[in-house]
Amino acid sequence: MSTNVHGYVALLLHAHIPYVRHDEAVITLEERWFFEAVVDSYLPLIEMMDRLLEESVPFGLTLSLSPPLLAMLEDAGLQKRLRKHLASLCELAQREVIRLWGHADFGPTARLYADHYHRLLALYDRLRGDLIGKFRSLRSSGCLELITCAATHAFLPLVKNDAALRAQLEAAVQEFRRHFGSAPAGIWLPECGYTPAVEPHLKALGLRYFVVDAHAYAGASTSTPLRTPSGACAFARDLEAGAQVWSAESGYPSDPDYREYYRDIGFDLGRSGGAEWEYLKPYVLPDGARIHTGFKYHRVTGQGDAKAPYHPAQAAQKAQQHAKHFVASRVAQLRRLAAEREACASGSAAQPLQPPVIVCPYDAELFGHWWHEGHQWLEAVLRGLAAARTGVVVDTTTLGGYAAAHAPATAATLPESSWGRGGYAEVWLQPRSQWVHPLLHAAEDRLVLAAHKHRKAELLSSLQVRALNQAARELMLAQSSDWTFILDAETVTQYAVKRIETHIASFHKLLDTIDDDDTMVSASSREFYELVTALERKSPFLPELHYRLYQPMSISFFREAVERPLHAPDQPDTLPSLRILMLAWEYPPHVIGGLARAVRDLSVQLAYAGHEVHVVTCLAPNCLPYEQLDGVHIHRVEVLSTPEPLHFLDWVFQMNMAFTDNILRLSAQGVPFDIIHAHDWLVYYAAKECKHALQLPLLATIHATESGRNLGKLDTPVQKRIHALEHKLAHEADHLVVCSSYMQQEVMHLFHIPFHKMTHIPNGVMPFRVPAANGSTANPMLSQVVSPGEASPPILAFLGRLVYEKGVHILITAMQLVLKEFPAAHLVIAGTGPELEALQRLAAPLGDRVSFTGFLDETDKSLLLHKAELCVFPSLYEPFGLVALEAMASGTPLIVSDTGGLSDIVDHGLNGCKVPPGDANALASHMIQLLQNPAAASELAANAITKVNESFGWKQIAAITLTVYSKLIAHDELSGIFPHQKEIIK
């Protein structure tokens, strides 16, 4: 996005087709919906974006892809049938060229169709049918943003149960991650159907924006997004821009020169049989039913059946004129809005207002399918808006890009609403469809009860789990808003009724078999196996869907803990003193990564708050087996030594055995604990054993995952074993803590944990200690750069483990560009790790402009942070980013990758800068900008200190952790009586 624009235009295309895959060998009418959408809308859209990128035309476009559409695009059988359909179109096009040879009005159009379909077939073959991969590639260009939709396009305001509502959203995010490798930033709420009930789920799933219809704003300006209770950004559909495209009376598609959709040779030819019908028969449905073939030779013309011949060149010219009108209208609209805002702000000392954004959402299928010239218009609009950038008046943007750069300042509570007739639920709930919702609600109730009853999936057979998962799939498919929309429109109502009734019947048949105690033996029978398998084959949809998503949020405090602000006013601590057992394989002075410091700081704060904390960890050199330090009881356990060095996983098992023996001995000596808090997979065995032996609730913090550390690749047996242990810990724990919304998404995706079983509690940071005035250091490499009394060059600092996922190689590459502008700059890389030698070789051409200091103790780390002009953390994977938080606390300007927990910590342009991960050019550009403008860098640093003080203090974090502890303990057998108080009560 360019700077100093008067405003933005955000175009959003919503791509969705209901799940209409069928097992039949013959093509059905409903599958033709899918084929037509791909051929008429999605492939031409890809062509258009490729053209713009090849010609370096800047644009921003947001595209929502619904899970049913993604499932059909992925389906190998549908891909084959789609290619056959494209080949059939090419064949018919050739025959049409011959049939209409010499026809003055229709002949040229037939030749255009032949060129068009042959070009699309060639594109489809180049993509090998993989449109999803192509959209993924286009997203990487930065011009296209992809977002999700509800799992089956359910109309969310009419979903009854909170668990069913959550499942629609969570399954959609899960499926998006499966296809695109990351969670979506935003969501298209089906039919713009908003209900306040979605708010906690948007927050928990990290969905940062959505779109509502204009009337939901209740008089507020629709050109400025609002902040909803979840902290999400609510954009409003612009009515003026919408009417120019959507209005049946005055919208562009109704122009007389455009192609008429309803005049198709599938209905025009062979009305009385004969040779024309024989010619047409291979291109309609196998049963002879007439359908649209895509070959249309008439234009809209006007009212009535009489239609004039279609002239493509004339229509293309009209599309250009309408695009020019649309662009001029948006520019005028933004100038008007900018003038109004300047008038309101004149004479006041208020902060600068957000730039206006005009949000233009349309169905993707409108372009090309219903409006044949739609892509010509859209391309001309994007080109026109790009040209308008030269006057710094308007720019296109993705919705996510705007939301990240201009967080909404105005908070609002929105009413239930939708687009469509009546502005609420009239289209999806009216006399013709009112029978549907009681069936859906009863099925929701039953599945929520079944998920609660079978909350321990490990007690079920694999076939029973598959059946419950398929029952969830059948319910979701029945919930599709498309069926009730069809009932309202009175089109293919028989098909819609059949789909609803069939899915509901299958749903109940599956649960009847599982829930009937008398038929549990048959639950493993051949008949039941064939039922489940047949339904799975019929709907190979949402492969990662798990019935656990429907488990009710029976422990209500989890949502409260997530929503409670970290900077809430202090409240009196009414909790009785707890005895907390903390398990961590590292603890200061034994420090490998950020886990040790996080466990230490949390434990110290809990002890300061009056609770008894016992940390069981590994024995470190020059440390006592037991000591009480900063109020924390530290039990350092020696791991059994062997003549031959143990394999790491064998050593971990031995460590857990030693931990377990020590804990059980403590318990036997009269130290009864209230709760176990385990940190990461390395303590899984001890956590599980002690949970059951001592009958205690288990809370586990997942600090990082093996999949994340290896960027999604689990190639070696060790990596796979660690992943399996993480999975076991996640399911053994009664509740999980994760340190960022990114980690919450990752854990849900990897281990199928519903988000209500997790609480997002960030790590904290201790107040920064300013180094002593002399600034002395014993580290020889650091002393060369920060010698006291000498003018230091501009120091750029990285601190952390030297592993690939930290992206230090990206930083060294960027440093080559920085040195061209600031040749005296010095990069200090502090840390150790397996990539050290490779990074030293990479940095060798930069000579003494790069220093590797090795590991720094707390004093030297504070000195480096104090002396650095900038701290840079270019991670490719980062669950949280504790060192970045420490840099913020030190008042050092910060640049980070826009990934993982770093995205949560840093607000771009407010308290730091974020760059795309892996982009050395963007990283170098931001480093140069901050070095050139120290005043701006200082402002970012000052804002960063404010955020740290408000949101990342250990006192606030410990208070939320204690809330989680107390509620978990409250579900003990004595309903809230703490274990070490049982004897007193007796």
Secondary structure, 3 states (H helix, E strand, C coil): CCCCCCEEEEEEEEECCCCCCCCCCCCCHHHHHHHHHHHHHHHHHHHHHHHHHHCCCCCCEEEEECHHHHHHHHCHHHHHHHHHHHHHHHHHHHHHHHHCCCCCCCHHHHHHHHHHHHHHHHHHHHCCCCHHHHHHHHHHCCCEEEEEECCCCECHHHCCCHHHHHHHHHHHHHHHHHHHCCCCCEEECHHHCECHHHHHHHHHHCCCEEEECHHHHCCCCCCCCEECCCCCEEEEECHHHHHHHHCCCCCHHHCCCCECCCCCHHHHCCCCCHHHHHHHHHHCCCCCCCCCCCCCCEECCCCCCCCCECCHHHHHHHHHHHHHHHHHHHHHHHHHHHHHHHHHHCCCCCCCCCCCEEEEEEEHHHECCCECCHHHHHHHHHHHHHHHHHHCCEEECCHHHHHHHCCCCCECCCCCECCCHHHCCCCCCCCCCCCHHHHHHHHHHHHHHHHHHCCCHHHCCHHHHHHHHHHHHHHHHHCEHHHHHHHHHCCCHHHHHHHHHHHHHHHHHHHHHHHCHHHCHHHHCHHHHHHHHHHHHHCCCCCCCCHHHHCCCCCCHHHHHHHCCCCCCCCCCCCCCCEEEEECCCECCECCCHHHHHHHHHHHHHHHCCCEEEEEEECCCCCCCEEEECCEEEEEECCCCCCCCCCHHHHHHHHHHHHHHHHHHHHHCCCCCCEEEEECHHHHHHHHHHHHHHCCCEEEEECCCHHHHCCCCCCCHHHHHHHHHHHHHHHHCCEEEECCHHHHHHHHHHHCCCHHHEEECCCCCCCCCCCCCCCCCCCHHHHHHCCCCCCCCCEEEEECCCCHHHCHHHHHHHHHHHHHHCCCCEEEEECCCCCHHHHHHHHHHHHHHEEEEECCCHHHHHHHHHHCCEEEECCCCCCCCHHHHHHHHHCCCEEEECCHHHHHHCCECCCEEEECCCCHHHHHHHHHHHHHCHHHHHHHHHHHHHHHHHHCCHHHHHHHHHHHHHHHHCCCCCCCCCHHHHHHHC
